[in-house]
Amino acid sequence: MERKMALSYDNITEKYYEGETMQQNQWIVDEMNQVYKQGIRVDVNGLSYNPKTSANLMRVLENGSYMLDYEGDMLGRIVALHVDSVGPSEQPSYKTLRCKKTKNRPEKKRRSEKNKKK
């Protein structure tokens, strides 16, 4: 008896997006390798980058959004490349304003009730 594995929509889309994410992040790794070869300091979230660890970097990049930040010197030359994760680091400190009903305020009568009394 032959068993066939059922392909679900979730399995197909998961594999598709996993490959798409790797392609989207590959340009970051390529950029970092090129900059590293030119002797420019590269770090990811504060840790030094090494081209040998690019496979580990890909896994890190898949977990969130990152920003490339080029650091320049006084002459305008790039001296460092920082790749930092972006996202909300903490909850906003402000509170949302909401109207509160006061207890002393009388309820408004509906128009239909006013018309019935006449």
Contact map, one row per residue, 1 for C-alpha under 8 A:
1110000000000000000000000000000000000000000000000000000000000000000000000000000000000000000000000000000000000000000000
1111000000000000000000000000000000000000000000000000000000000000000000000000000000000000000000000000000000000000000000
1111100000000000000000000000000000000000000000000000000000000000000000000000000000000000000000000000000000000000000000
0111110000000000000000000000000000000000000000000000000000000000000000000000000000000000000000000000000000000000000000
0011111000000000000000000000000000000000000000000000000000000000000000000000000000000000000000000000000000000000000000
0001111100000000000000000000000000000000000000000000000000000000000000000000000000000000000000000000000000000000000000
0000111110110000000000000000000000000000000000000000000000000000000000000000000000000000000000000000000000000000000000
0000011111110000000000000000000000000000000000000000000000000000000000000000000000000000000000000000000000000000000000
0000001111111000000000000000000000000000000000000000000000000000000000000000000000000000000000000000000000000000000000
0000000111111100000000000000000000000000000000000000000000000000000000000000000000000000000000000000000000000000000000
0000001111111110000000000000000000000000000000000000000000000000000000000000000000000000000000000000000000000000000000
0000001111111111000000000000000000000000000000000000000000000000000000000000000000000000000000000000000000000000000000
0000000011111111100000000000000000000000000000000000000000000000000000000000000000000000000000000000000000000000000000
0000000001111111110000000000000000000000000000000000000000000000000000000000000000000000000000000000000000000000000000
0000000000111111111000000000000000000000000000000000000000000000000000000000000000000000000000000000000000000000000000
0000000000011111111100000000000000000000000000000000000000000000000000000000000000000000000000000000000000000000000000
0000000000001111111110000000000000000000000000000000000000000000000000000000000000000000000000000000000000000000000000
0000000000000111111111000000000000000000000000000000000000000000000000000000000000000000000000000000000000000000000000
0000000000000011111111100000000000000000000000000000000000000000000000000000000000000000000000000000000000000000000000
0000000000000001111111110000000000000000000000000000000000000000000000000000000000000000000000000000000000000000000000
0000000000000000111111111000000000000000000000000000000000000100000000000000000000000000000000000000000000000000000000
0000000000000000011111111100000000000000000000000000000001000100000000000000000000000000000000000000000000000000000000
0000000000000000001111111110000000000000000000000000000000000000000000000000000000000000000000000000000000000000000000
0000000000000000000111111110000000000000000000000000000000000000000000000000000000000000000000000000000000000000000000
0000000000000000000011111111100000000000000000000000000001001100000000000000000000000000000000000000000000000000000000
0000000000000000000001111111110000000000000000000000000001000000000000000000000000000000000000000000000000000000000000
0000000000000000000000111111111000000000000000000000000000000000000000000000000000000000000000000000000000000000000000
0000000000000000000000001111111100000000000000000000000000000000000000000000000000000000000000000000000000000000000000
0000000000000000000000001111111110000000000000000000010011000000000000000000000000000000000000000000000000000000000000
0000000000000000000000000111111111000000000000000000000000000000000000000000000000000000000000000000000000000000000000
0000000000000000000000000011111111100000000000000000000000000000000000000000000000000000000000000000000000000000000000
0000000000000000000000000001111111110000010000000000000000000000000000000000000010000000000000000000000000000000000000
0000000000000000000000000000111111111000000000000010000000000000000000000000000000000000000000000000000000000000000000
0000000000000000000000000000011111111100000000000000000000000000000000000000000000000000000000000000000000000000000000
0000000000000000000000000000001111111111110000000000000000000000000000000000000010000000000000000000000000000000000000
0000000000000000000000000000000111111111110000000110000000000000000000000000000000000000000000000000000000000000000000
0000000000000000000000000000000011111111000000000000000000000000000000000000000000000000000000000000000000000000000000
0000000000000000000000000000000001111111000000000000000000000000000000000000000000000000000000000000000000000000000000
0000000000000000000000000000000000111111100000000000000000000000000000000000000000000000000000000000000000000000000000
0000000000000000000000000000000000111111110000000000000000000000000000000000011110000000000000000000000000000000000000
0000000000000000000000000000000000110011111000010000000000000000000000000000001110000000000000000000000000000000000000
0000000000000000000000000000000100110001111100011000000000000000000000000000000111100000000000000000000000000000000000
0000000000000000000000000000000000000000111111111000000000000000000000000000000011100000000000000000000000000000000000
0000000000000000000000000000000000000000011111111000000000000000000000000000000001110000000000000000000000000000000000
0000000000000000000000000000000000000000001111100000000000000000000000000000000001111000000000000000000000000000000000
0000000000000000000000000000000000000000001111110000000000000000000000000000000001010000000000000000000000000000000000
0000000000000000000000000000000000000000001111111000000000000000000000000000000000000000000000000000000000000000000000
0000000000000000000000000000000000000000111101111100000000000000000000000000000000000000000000000000000000000000000000
0000000000000000000000000000000000000000011100111110100000000000000000000000000000000000000000000000000000000000000000
0000000000000000000000000000000000010000000000011111110000000000000000000000000000000000000000000000000000000000000000
0000000000000000000000000000000010010000000000001111110000000000000000000000000000000000000000000000000000000000000000
0000000000000000000000000000000000000000000000000111111000000000000000000000000000000000000000000000000000000000000000
0000000000000000000000000000000000000000000000001111111110000000000000000000000000000000000000000000000000000000000000
0000000000000000000000000000100000000000000000000111111111000000000000000000000000000000000000000000000000000000000000
0000000000000000000000000000000000000000000000000001111111100000000000000000000000000000000000000000000000000000000000
0000000000000000000000000000000000000000000000000000111111110000000000000000000000000000000000000000000000000000000000
0000000000000000000000000000100000000000000000000000111111111000000000000000000000000000000000000000000000000000000000
0000000000000000000001001100100000000000000000000000011111111100000000000000000000000000000000000000000000000000000000
0000000000000000000000000000000000000000000000000000001111111110000000000000000000000000000000000000000000000000000000
0000000000000000000000000000000000000000000000000000000111111111000000000000000000000000000000000000000000000000000000
0000000000000000000000001000000000000000000000000000000011111111110000000000000000000000000000000000000000000000000000
0000000000000000000011001000000000000000000000000000000001111111100000000000000000000000000000000000000000000000000000
0000000000000000000000000000000000000000000000000000000000111111100000000000000000000000000000000000000000000000000000
0000000000000000000000000000000000000000000000000000000000011111110000000000000000001100000000000000000000000000000000
0000000000000000000000000000000000000000000000000000000000001111111000000000000000001110000000000000000000000000000000
0000000000000000000000000000000000000000000000000000000000001001111100000000000000111100000000000000000000000000000000
0000000000000000000000000000000000000000000000000000000000000000111110000000000000111100000000000000000000000000000000
0000000000000000000000000000000000000000000000000000000000000000011111000000000011110000000000000000000000000000000000
0000000000000000000000000000000000000000000000000000000000000000001111100000000011110000000000000000000000000000000000
0000000000000000000000000000000000000000000000000000000000000000000111110000011111000000000000000000000000000000000000
0000000000000000000000000000000000000000000000000000000000000000000011111000011111000000000000000000000000000000000000
0000000000000000000000000000000000000000000000000000000000000000000001111111111100000000000000000000000000000000000000
0000000000000000000000000000000000000000000000000000000000000000000000111111111000000000000000000000000000000000000000
0000000000000000000000000000000000000000000000000000000000000000000000011111100000000000000000000000000000000000000000
0000000000000000000000000000000000000000000000000000000000000000000000011111100000000000000000000000000000000000000000
0000000000000000000000000000000000000000000000000000000000000000000000011111110000000000000000000000000000000000000000
0000000000000000000000000000000000000000000000000000000000000000000000011111111000000000000000000000000000000000000000
0000000000000000000000000000000000000001000000000000000000000000000001111001111110000000000000000000000000000000000000
0000000000000000000000000000000000000001100000000000000000000000000001111000111110000000000000000000000000000000000000
0000000000000000000000000000000000000001110000000000000000000000000001110000011111000000000000000000000000000000000000
0000000000000000000000000000000100100001111000000000000000000000000111100000011111100000000000000000000000000000000000
0000000000000000000000000000000000000000011111000000000000000000000111100000000111110000000000000000000000000000000000
0000000000000000000000000000000000000000011110000000000000000000011110000000000011111000000000000000000000000000000000
0000000000000000000000000000000000000000000111000000000000000000011110000000000001111100000000000000000000000000000000
0000000000000000000000000000000000000000000010000000000000000001111000000000000000111110000000000000000000000000000000
0000000000000000000000000000000000000000000000000000000000000001111000000000000000011111000000000000000000000000000000
0000000000000000000000000000000000000000000000000000000000000000100000000000000000001111100000000000000000000000000000
0000000000000000000000000000000000000000000000000000000000000000000000000000000000000111111000000000000000000000000000
0000000000000000000000000000000000000000000000000000000000000000000000000000000000000011111000000000000000000000000000
0000000000000000000000000000000000000000000000000000000000000000000000000000000000000001111100000000000000000000000000
0000000000000000000000000000000000000000000000000000000000000000000000000000000000000001111110000000000000000000000000
0000000000000000000000000000000000000000000000000000000000000000000000000000000000000000011111100000000000000000000000
0000000000000000000000000000000000000000000000000000000000000000000000000000000000000000001111100000000000000000000000
0000000000000000000000000000000000000000000000000000000000000000000000000000000000000000000111110000000000000000000000
0000000000000000000000000000000000000000000000000000000000000000000000000000000000000000000111111000000000000000000000
0000000000000000000000000000000000000000000000000000000000000000000000000000000000000000000001111100000000000000000000
0000000000000000000000000000000000000000000000000000000000000000000000000000000000000000000000111110000000000000000000
0000000000000000000000000000000000000000000000000000000000000000000000000000000000000000000000011111000000000000000000
0000000000000000000000000000000000000000000000000000000000000000000000000000000000000000000000001111100000000000000000
0000000000000000000000000000000000000000000000000000000000000000000000000000000000000000000000000111110000000000000000
0000000000000000000000000000000000000000000000000000000000000000000000000000000000000000000000000011111010000000000000
0000000000000000000000000000000000000000000000000000000000000000000000000000000000000000000000000001111110000000000000
0000000000000000000000000000000000000000000000000000000000000000000000000000000000000000000000000000111111000000000000
0000000000000000000000000000000000000000000000000000000000000000000000000000000000000000000000000000011111000000000000
0000000000000000000000000000000000000000000000000000000000000000000000000000000000000000000000000000111111100000000000
0000000000000000000000000000000000000000000000000000000000000000000000000000000000000000000000000000001111110000000000
0000000000000000000000000000000000000000000000000000000000000000000000000000000000000000000000000000000011111000000000
0000000000000000000000000000000000000000000000000000000000000000000000000000000000000000000000000000000001111100000000
0000000000000000000000000000000000000000000000000000000000000000000000000000000000000000000000000000000000111110110000
0000000000000000000000000000000000000000000000000000000000000000000000000000000000000000000000000000000000011111110000
0000000000000000000000000000000000000000000000000000000000000000000000000000000000000000000000000000000000001111111000
0000000000000000000000000000000000000000000000000000000000000000000000000000000000000000000000000000000000000111111100
0000000000000000000000000000000000000000000000000000000000000000000000000000000000000000000000000000000000001111111110
0000000000000000000000000000000000000000000000000000000000000000000000000000000000000000000000000000000000001111111111
0000000000000000000000000000000000000000000000000000000000000000000000000000000000000000000000000000000000000011111111
0000000000000000000000000000000000000000000000000000000000000000000000000000000000000000000000000000000000000001111111
0000000000000000000000000000000000000000000000000000000000000000000000000000000000000000000000000000000000000000111111
0000000000000000000000000000000000000000000000000000000000000000000000000000000000000000000000000000000000000000011111
